[in-house]
Amino acid sequence: MEQTAIRTSIDLPRELHRRLHEAAARKGCSARKLILAGIEQAIGEPELSRPARRLTLDESLVPPAGRRIDFTNEELYDLIEFP
């Protein structure tokens, strides 16, 4: 064991311990190596993943209630009275 390593112990259920050693034998490695690989994989994954795509502002997030009214700028200027 490396000098920078820390020894720890855990209690495994008997069935899980048996399956661990069987899996290690199938892979041709030690149970220690299999445990370390599993821990590395578990802590190597990011905790929060970003969304795959960004939101676009092309369409509204909340659907409009009622009917949609389309006006051109000129039509709006005709409806609004300016001082």
JOBEL-V344444 format. One record per backbone hydrogen bond with DSSP energy under -0.5 kcal/mol. NH is the residue of the N-H (numbers start at 0). CO is the residue of the C=O. E is the energy in kcal/mol with one decimal. If there is no record, write none. Layout:
((NH/CO/E) (NH/CO/E))
//
This chain:
((4/1/-1.1) (11/9/-0.6) (16/12/-2.4) (17/13/-2.1) (18/14/-2.4) (19/15/-2.3) (20/16/-2.0) (21/17/-2.1) (22/18/-2.5) (23/19/-2.3) (24/20/-2.0) (25/21/-2.3) (26/22/-2.0) (27/23/-0.9) (28/23/-2.6) (33/29/-1.9) (34/30/-2.5) (35/31/-2.7) (36/32/-2.1) (37/33/-1.9) (38/34/-2.3) (39/35/-2.6) (40/36/-2.2) (41/37/-2.1) (42/38/-2.4) (43/39/-1.4) (44/40/-0.7) (62/60/-0.5) (69/67/-0.5) (70/68/-0.5) (75/71/-2.0) (76/72/-2.5) (77/73/-1.7) (78/74/-1.3) (79/75/-1.8) (81/79/-0.6))
//
